[in-house]
Amino acid sequence: MLDFSTEKEQEVLVKYQIKDQESLPQALVRSFEKIDTSPHKRKQPLQEWVDVDSLSTTVVSENVHYVSARIWDHPTYITSNAIVIYSSNN
C-alpha cells in the first residue's frame, strides 16, 4: 500500500484499492463513502473539486507516480490503483 511519510501527522481515514474496470470517479466516490461521507448529497459535486477527466488521464501516465488533491476538504492521494484519504485540517 502507499506510504506518504511526509503526511504521517495527518490521520489516514481510508486506504482504498481501485478495482479492475472501476473508473476513477467511481473509486473516489466509493472511497469517500467509507468515511461516512455521502458524496451524492454534498452541496458541491466531485467535479467542482477536481477535473476527474484530467485526473484520470494524469494518474495513468507513465511519468506520474501519484497525484495529490484536496477533495471535499480532505487531502487525497491518488495512484493508478489506490486512493488514500487523510483527515481534514479544518
One Martini backbone bead per residue (centre of mass of N, CA, C, O) as a GRO file, in nm:
protein
   90
    1MET     BB    1   0.104   0.031   0.006
    2LEU     BB    2   0.090   0.343   0.075
    3ASP     BB    3   0.364   0.593   0.169
    4PHE     BB    4   0.325   0.914   0.319
    5SER     BB    5   0.549   1.032   0.536
    6THR     BB    6   0.477   1.348   0.530
    7GLU     BB    7   0.164   1.264   0.643
    8LYS     BB    8   0.165   1.139   0.942
    9GLU     BB    9   0.015   1.374   1.106
   10GLN     BB   10  -0.212   1.253   0.951
   11GLU     BB   11  -0.505   1.096   0.934
   12VAL     BB   12  -0.604   0.797   0.820
   13LEU     BB   13  -0.916   0.703   0.676
   14VAL     BB   14  -0.836   0.587   0.377
   15LYS     BB   15  -0.772   0.273   0.197
   16TYR     BB   16  -0.813   0.240  -0.154
   17GLN     BB   17  -0.880  -0.004  -0.389
   18ILE     BB   18  -0.877  -0.022  -0.717
   19LYS     BB   19  -1.070  -0.168  -0.936
   20ASP     BB   20  -1.135  -0.342  -1.187
   21GLN     BB   21  -1.312  -0.134  -1.407
   22GLU     BB   22  -1.280   0.119  -1.233
   23SER     BB   23  -1.340   0.430  -1.206
   24LEU     BB   24  -1.225   0.707  -1.064
   25PRO     BB   25  -1.492   0.836  -0.976
   26GLN     BB   26  -1.601   0.583  -0.839
   27ALA     BB   27  -1.366   0.548  -0.638
   28LEU     BB   28  -1.395   0.817  -0.495
   29VAL     BB   29  -1.680   0.781  -0.391
   30ARG     BB   30  -1.630   0.510  -0.240
   31SER     BB   31  -1.409   0.617  -0.050
   32PHE     BB   32  -1.595   0.835   0.087
   33GLU     BB   33  -1.808   0.633   0.195
   34LYS     BB   34  -1.610   0.510   0.421
   35ILE     BB   35  -1.644   0.807   0.589
   36ASP     BB   36  -1.950   0.887   0.600
   37THR     BB   37  -1.982   0.999   0.316
   38SER     BB   38  -2.219   1.172   0.102
   39PRO     BB   39  -2.149   1.261  -0.209
   40HIS     BB   40  -2.447   1.295  -0.332
   41LYS     BB   41  -2.520   1.529  -0.092
   42ARG     BB   42  -2.345   1.741  -0.177
   43LYS     BB   43  -2.314   2.067  -0.272
   44GLN     BB   44  -2.043   1.970  -0.404
   45PRO     BB   45  -1.932   1.823  -0.656
   46LEU     BB   46  -1.664   1.659  -0.765
   47GLN     BB   47  -1.621   1.849  -1.023
   48GLU     BB   48  -1.560   2.109  -0.831
   49TRP     BB   49  -1.280   1.988  -0.711
   50VAL     BB   50  -1.225   1.805  -0.979
   51ASP     BB   51  -1.080   1.697  -1.279
   52VAL     BB   52  -1.148   1.379  -1.366
   53ASP     BB   53  -1.036   1.353  -1.651
   54SER     BB   54  -0.750   1.459  -1.601
   55LEU     BB   55  -0.685   1.274  -1.365
   56SER     BB   56  -0.713   1.005  -1.515
   57THR     BB   57  -0.485   1.065  -1.718
   58THR     BB   58  -0.252   1.126  -1.519
   59VAL     BB   59  -0.243   0.860  -1.346
   60VAL     BB   60  -0.163   0.675  -1.614
   61SER     BB   61   0.096   0.792  -1.638
   62GLU     BB   62   0.437   0.719  -1.654
   63ASN     BB   63   0.533   1.004  -1.495
   64VAL     BB   64   0.321   0.924  -1.265
   65HIS     BB   65   0.275   0.824  -0.926
   66TYR     BB   66   0.108   1.079  -0.808
   67VAL     BB   67  -0.184   1.251  -0.678
   68SER     BB   68  -0.276   1.560  -0.533
   69ALA     BB   69  -0.576   1.652  -0.340
   70ARG     BB   70  -0.852   1.851  -0.257
   71ILE     BB   71  -1.134   1.671  -0.125
   72TRP     BB   72  -1.368   1.768   0.063
   73ASP     BB   73  -1.125   1.879   0.261
   74HIS     BB   74  -0.931   1.639   0.170
   75PRO     BB   75  -0.652   1.488   0.162
   76THR     BB   76  -0.556   1.336  -0.158
   77TYR     BB   77  -0.429   1.024  -0.284
   78ILE     BB   78  -0.337   0.918  -0.624
   79THR     BB   79  -0.339   0.629  -0.811
   80SER     BB   80  -0.389   0.372  -1.033
   81ASN     BB   81  -0.475   0.174  -0.749
   82ALA     BB   82  -0.514   0.423  -0.532
   83ILE     BB   83  -0.662   0.564  -0.223
   84VAL     BB   84  -0.589   0.841   0.000
   85ILE     BB   85  -0.742   0.956   0.304
   86TYR     BB   86  -0.741   1.242   0.497
   87SER     BB   87  -0.774   1.444   0.730
   88SER     BB   88  -0.891   1.729   0.811
   89ASN     BB   89  -0.777   2.061   0.902
   90ASN     BB   90  -1.064   2.180   1.015
   0.00000   0.00000   0.00000
